């Protein structure tokens, strides 16, 4: 259940008339975010890249709270892509440790906010300590009935589609399904996002105009909203601006 209008206005203090424009009845059900710009944020301040990732973790906390206030049901964050493994070893190692630190610190808060955590991606590739931290978080929050936070970890859209196709092919070879039965619904049911509605709104920070192998199947008809703001500086007012802009669009899904 989303907050009432008075508490929402208090939460979004300082946003001017923007909160008055927001229609809670038409909130995007699912928002997906490509969180870009942590490294540049750190470099602009003469800090190591990991400092940017730590600042970005605080932005995640802010956006989770804002999503709840706006009545968004699903929030998917691109936390680590399958391509990110090619980054310098010390940065990757630091990120994996940071995931553990953040999850241990935020788990109680997530439970209080009734956030349910799900993880998509090749979690078997991450270090054991990181995988265990995510598994513990998923287990502890699985019965929560508020916002569903989907964390894309070691995730790549192409790999996800390939794995779905492989699974379907194996089922066809075994005779469990016939080729004529393969349709969009069947493919979607084999993706790691099965059971999660497609994103209504895709947000990308730092001004880059690409999808970076993120939810390639699922964003077929998502609305895009790009901001020059670097991820660590992204806050509740930015998410509100994206949601209001989304509500001003007409979604035709390929129709006239």
N, C-alpha and C positions, 0 to 999 in steps of 0.2 A: 504494500500500500504506500503510495507516495505521500509526502508531507502536505499539510494544508498550505494555502497561499500565504498566510501571515508568516509562518515559520520559514517558508521558502524565500520570501522577501527579505527576512532578517539574515538568512544565510548568504544571500547574494547582494548584501549591502554594498553600495558603491558602483553598481552596474547601471545606474541611471534609469532610463525608461525601458531598458532591454528586458528586465524581468517582467514588466507589465505586458510586453509583447508575447511572452511565452504562453502557449496554450497547453496546459498539462494534459488535456484530452488527446492531444496529437503529438505527444513526445515520441521520438524515435524509439522503437522497441529495443533495437540492438545497435550499439555504436562500436565500431572497430577503430583502433588507433595505431598508426605507424608512428612510434615515438622516436623522432629523429632529432639530432642536434646536440646530444650530450657531449660529444667530443669537441665540437666547435665552441660550445658554451665554456668548457674548461680552458681551451686554448686562448680564448679571448681574455681570460682572467689570469693567464700564466700559470695554470694549475695542471696537474696530471690528468689524463683522460678519466681515470677512475673517479676523480672528484666530480666530474660531470655526471657519471653514472649514479653516484650517491645522491647528488642533487635531483637527478631524474626520478629516483625512488620516492622522494618527497612529493614530486608532482603526481606520481601514481596515487599516492594516498589522497591527495587533494581531489583528483578526478573521480576516484571511487566515491568519496563523500558527495561530490556534486552530482554524480550519476544517480545516487539514491534520492537526493533532493528533487531532481527533475523527473523521477519516476521511470528512468530507463531500466529495463529488465535485464539486459545482457550487455556486458562491456568486455570486449576482447582487446588485449594489448599484445603488441608484437615485441616481446621482451628480448628474444635472441633468435636470430634466423639460422638456418642451416648453413648459410654462407659466412656467418660471423665466426665460424671456427677458424677461418683463415686469418683472423686478426692476430696481432702479436701475442705470444704465449702469456706474457705477464698480465696483459689486459684481460684475456679470457679467464685466466686463473683468478684474478681479482674479481671479475664479474660473478663467477661461480660461487666464490666465498661471500660476495655481497648478497646474492640471492638467499643464502642460508641465514645471514645476519638479519635481513629484512623480514623474512618469513617468521623467524623466531620472535622478533620484536613486535610484529604486527598481528600475529595469530589471534591473540586475545581480542584485539580491536575488531578484527574481521568477524569474530564470533559475536561480539556485542552488536555489530551492525547487521547481523544475520546474512552475511555475504557467503555464498557458496562458491568454492573455488574448483575449477576444472583446468586440466592441463592438456594441451594438444601438441603434437610434435614427437620427435625421436628422443624421448627422455632417457632411453637406454644409453645414449651417447654422453650424457652429462656425468660428472663425477658422482660417486656413490653418496657422499654427504649431501650434495645438492639434490639428487633424486630423492633421497629419504626425507629431506625437509619438505619438498613439494608433496610427496606421498602422504606425509603426516598432515599437512595442511588440507589436502583434499579429503582425507578421511575424517578429520575433525569438523569439517564444515559441510559435509555431504547432506545433512538433513536441514540445513538452513534454508529459509524460504524467502529471502530477500533478493538482492542483486546477484546474478550469476557472473562471476569474474572468470573469464576464460584467458588463461595465460598461454601464449604461443611460445614454446620453449624448444630450441633446436628444431624450429619448424620451417618448412618450405612448401609452398603451394604445389609445385610440380611433383615433388616427392609424394605428397599426400595423394594426389590424383593417380600417380603411377601405382602406389600401394593398393589403392581402391580397385584399379583395373586388374592388377595381379590377383587380388582376392576374388574378383568376379570371374576371371579366367579359370582359376582353380575350381570354382564352383561349377562352371560350365563343363570342364573336363570330367569332373566326377559325376556329372549328370544331375546335379542338384537344381540347376536352372538351365533353360534353353536360351540360345542367343536372341530369339525373338522377345524374350522377357526383359532384356536389358534396355532400360530407359533412364531418363534423368533421375527419377525418384530412386531407382536401384543404385545408381552411381552415388547419389547424395547419401544414401544409407550406409555406404561403405567408407565414407570420408571420416576423418577424426572429429569433424564437427556434426556428425549425425545427431539429430534430435535438437540441435540449436538452430533457431531461425536465421536466415541470411541477414547480414548487416543492412540496416536501412541507411546508415550514414557511415562513411569512411573518412576519418580525419587523418591528415598528415601534417606534422609540424616541420619547421625549418625551411619551408618554401620549395622543397624538392617536388617535382611533378612526375612521380613514378610510383608503382605499386610494390616494387621490390619483392616479388614472389610471395605476396601475402594474400591468402584466401582467394586464390585465382578463380576457383569455381564459384565461391559464395558471393563475390562482389559483382556478379554479372549485371545487376541492376541497382547497385548501391549508389547513393548520392555522394559525391566527393566534396570535401571542404578542406582547403589547404591554407595554412597560415605561415607567415614568415617567422613566427615566434619559435624559438628553440625550445625543445621539450622541457628542460628544467624550469623555464619561465612560464610554462603553460599552466593556467590555473582555472578556477571555477568560472570566472568571467569569460574565458575563452571557450569553454565547453558550452556555456549558455549561448554565446554568440553563434556557435556552430549549430546548436539546436534550433535557435530562432531562424537562422538562415535556411535550414532544412525545411522548416514549416512553411516557408514562403515559396517553396517549389511545388510544381505539379508533377507527380510521378505517373508516367504513362506505361512503363514496362514494355516499351516497344510498340505500343498502340499509337493512334493518331493524337 
